[in-house]
Amino acid sequence: MVESTPRARGGEKTREVIVETALRLFRERGYEATTMRAIAAEAGVSVGNAYYYFSSKEQLVQAYYDRAQCEHEAACRDLLAAERKFAARLSGVLRAWVRVSDPYHDFAVKFFKHASEPSNPLSPFSGESTPAREAAIALYRQVVEGSDARIDAELREELPELLWLASMGMILYWVHDTSPGCQRTYRLIEVMVPLIDRLVGLSHLPGLRGVTKDFLTAMRELRA
């Protein structure tokens, strides 16, 4: 096992300071108006040092994606280790996302227009966002594989990505949620999870397997 050196720990601390500073300035000034020079000045590092850790503002946001995903995984760990019911696992993971994302809500509101552009590298569907996207889908794979739900075999394979897509819809709602403590988003989770659970539970029934297969075929065609 390789032990971290004081220099490595110092570098990680500098990296975190730069990310925190960037997120604050993005909230206060907006993404477009915030320059790498301004981030460096506020973080107390040279411009060259800031570029040493992050070659662009886009990389700073990708670092935020990665950190947010790690926080989400940590918040779900105990739930996924103890709970076996599919609905409870899914609800818990979605609620945990809202909870750990609360400090970044103001940032997300101002930043959303950039992430929503299909050609923007900050889009959750972009090539640049692949690591964060795959990590998120892997978390929903844990939701599926650790549950005791009876699920059609083909659907089981595709379900993690479908759940991630459903979470994207929840996140869009959350971005626009102005209710205290994002209570409307929590209510959305209460409504959507039982519906998903019901549809997933019906997928293994003989009369609905054909419908499930047709749906998955269409999804794969559109994804290709």
Summary of the structure (lengths in Angstrom):
residues: 224
radius of gyration: 19.9
end to end distance: 41.7
largest distance: 65.1
contacts: 621
relative contact order: 0.09
helix: 78%
strand: 0%
